Each structure stands twice: as C-alpha cells, then as structure tokens.
Amino acid sequence: MKKLIKQATQMLAAERERYSALHPTSNLLAKQAAQHFLYGVPMHWMNDWGTPTPLFIADASGAHFTCADGIDYKDFCLGDTGAMFGHSPPAVARAIAAQAHKGFTAMLPSTLAPNAGAALSEFFNMECWQLATTATDANRFVLRWARAVTNRKKVLVFDGCFHGTVDDSMLDTVDGKNINRQSLLGQVQDLTLHSQAVPFNDLAAVENALKTNQFAALLTEPALTNCGMVLPADGFIQGLRALCTKYKTLLILDETHTISTARGGWAKANHVRPDFMVIGKPIAGGLPAAAYGFSYDLAKRMEAAKDAAPPGHSGIGTTLSGNMMTLAAIHATLTETATEAAYTHMLALAGHLEHQLNDLISTHQLPWNISRMGARLELQFCEKSPSNAAEARAAQNDTIESAIHLYLLNRGVLLTPFHNMMLVCPTTHEADIHKLVRVFNECLGALIST
Ligand SMILES: Cc1ncc(COP(=O)(O)O)c(C=O)c1O
C-alpha cells in the first residue's frame, strides 16, 4: 500500500499539470468567478473536487457533457444522482418548456397535482405524499412529523450516514462515543442529546437503542452510500422493520441514492414497507425537488398531530416546495423517463461494467472490490465489501482516489468526487463503458509501474 501511495502522489502531481494545460478556459473562468463567489464557486464544496481549478461545464446532455474548453466527457457522476436519468432528459425538458409559459410558482397546486400524486404513488408503492425542494428538507420534515406523531424526541441513525445537511444525522463515532461531526460550521447544539448513531448491519446495537422506547424514528438508507458503499447484510433491513414495529419507532428509508436499485427503489424491489420513504435528487430529472411518502394510516396520525397543534407555523415546508414547475418535471420523470425499459438498460450495463472492473482488479492483482446496487457501482480499496462505515473508512485513501479521479478526468471520464462512485443512466452506451474500462486499465497500469 505504501508503494502505491507513493506512486499515486507522483501521478497526482503530473495529472494536475496536465489538467491545467488542458483547461485554459476553466482556469480563466475560475479567476473571474472568484471575484464574486466565495472560493470562486456558487457552492463552496464545488471547489473540493481535487482539480487545480473547478471544471466549468458548457453543456450537458444524456450521459455526457462538454467543458468550457470544448472537451467531451463520459459522465459517470451524473450530478451525484441528480442526473441519474441523464442530463436534460427529453420528456422532462419538454414538460419544463411547456410549463414555463404557464407559470413557475404560485403557492397553490397546479392542475397537474392529482396526476403527479398518482405517479408518485404508482412508482414507489406509497399511498400518500408531500413535496419538498431538496432531499435534505424532506428528511428534516419527516423527522419533525415523526416526533410530532410519536411524542418522542430521539432519532436513531447509522455511523457513516449522510442524509443531506440534516443536523440530527450529523454525528461521528470516536472511540465508541457519539460526538457532533467536527466539520460542522456554526452548530451550537449538542446533537447527541437527541440523536444516536450505531454501526450499520448491527441489529443488536439497534435493538439496544430502541428498547429504551425513546426513539421517534430510525432514519437510514437501505445501503450506506456516502462513505463508500456499505450494502445491507441479508435480512438486515427486514430486521430493522421488525424492530421498529416492536418498539413503535417509525422506520424512514431515504431512497435518494438507492433509487438506483430498480424502478421504485430498494424497498419496493425487496418488499419492505417503511413508515416513511424519502426521495430527492433525480425525481424531477435534476430540477430541485424532493418528496416523502407514507401510508394512509400514518397520514391520519399526521393530520391529528397537526390539528391538535395551535394554528401557525408547523416548521415543515418552504415557499417553493411543490411549485407548478416541479409538479410538471416530477410527472414527466416518473411516467416517461424512469421507465421499466430505462431501468432494464441501466441495470444490464451496470452489470457489464461491474464484471469488467472486477476483471481489471484481478488482472492487476489489486486487493480491491466493486460493490453494486443496481445502476450504481463503488470501487473500494479493500478485498471484501465493507459491512459498516468503520470498515469503509479504513479502506479509503485520498491520494490513490484523487490520482485515479484526475487521471480519468484528464482523459474524458468523470467519476463522482469524494468517493469512487459510478452511475449508469438510460443513455449510457456500451461505448461509454468501454471507454471507462480502457482508461481505468491504463490508469492502473500507470499507477503500478510509475
Ligand atoms: C442519501 C441522501 N439523502 C439526502 C441527501 C440530500 O440531498 P440534497 O443535498 O439534494 O438535499 C443526500 C445528498 O447527497 C443523500 O446522499
């Protein structure tokens, strides 16, 4: 490993020079943008990709985009799931264009509301819905509802989880103890008072927490997708379902990323029924939109909680949530874009990619593995898929990761930053997969022989 890190350090230095030479326009735009944007970017984390300057995009369509310097990229990041059904899917673009002449937002539902609700219900197999603008907000609102209907304060999450910038989930585990995530800015509350994190795939730890009967909700993804990828052990999510029922804790499944599994998400494909499900990012084809679903029974409990509260702000909802434009985009995404045929294509190609990447890993005799959840793959620097976040973290190596990302980017292939995720969309072609595999093979060759 030490030798590989040394070689990756050299590769990274060479690739940073190559990037700067290849991207004079991005370099110039970075200078200009720095005059008016913090860190020179519209959101500060856009500066954390590991490139010398941010890569500025000129246009994006389907599974690829062109940067400001006119270079074409095969996109396997796809906006970290936001563009999971391809950039500017034609049906969504048409729906947005049509709605654009009929109003964007009015604080009232458009005539499309019943159809959008029916589409959500059919797609995810959940009866009742509310909209939000981001998955972060949807998670935050669901936690509020959960606390309101159960009259309990605490929330259980998993070590290594990420549900957007929801403070209730921002815990780290250090020497077996939960603490506020140290990187949080401006957080003055002790989050451990009302939140607890336990290891993923550990039903005994979950039961130990839940049996205190203090937990309103258990919030999790079906797999941890933000600390590398940690897949659920057989029966783990079903076990969570049973424990939540036993201890009257609401089970929230955040399917924002695991919608990669199949049409309808992981829970529908695996016949698990959460109390709440949360979905964001790709649900409106990449336009900001999110939704949370629940049963009619839970809807009655939510209405009772709202009706029993004094009139005024509920702390749930934002002005633009559920706007007219969003309804049009959600409807077009669910009914015309994220079709069974689209998923069949995505899953088959992702399977081919998994197979070819595994072949490369064994050819180069690297102790690495590929984990896959439907259309989503993760390369991890450990022999076996990790079973919890601690194992996933132990396998991470920033230098090797950055070297691989930049080598690929400099040859027209984009992976998701901050880990090694690859997504396949309905317009990804075999040729795109071949390019990724060919360049990755060259990269490993260079890394091993540098
Ligand atoms: C599982 C999961 N849920 C929620 C979110 C939050 O999404 P957003 O940043 O769009 O609010 C993320 C973001 O990466 C996520 O990974």
The ligand as an ORCA input file, in Angstrom:
! r2SCAN-3c Opt
* xyz 0 1
  C     -28.944      9.609      0.922
  C     -29.060     11.074      0.777
  N     -30.159     11.686      1.244
  C     -30.309     13.009      1.137
  C     -29.351     13.783      0.539
  C     -29.548     15.258      0.442
  O     -29.800     15.664     -0.854
  P     -29.769     17.227     -1.168
  O     -28.341     17.647     -1.000
  O     -30.223     17.307     -2.590
  O     -30.668     17.892     -0.211
  C     -28.188     13.205      0.060
  C     -27.147     14.023     -0.585
  O     -26.155     13.564     -1.054
  C     -28.042     11.808      0.172
  O     -26.935     11.210     -0.239
*
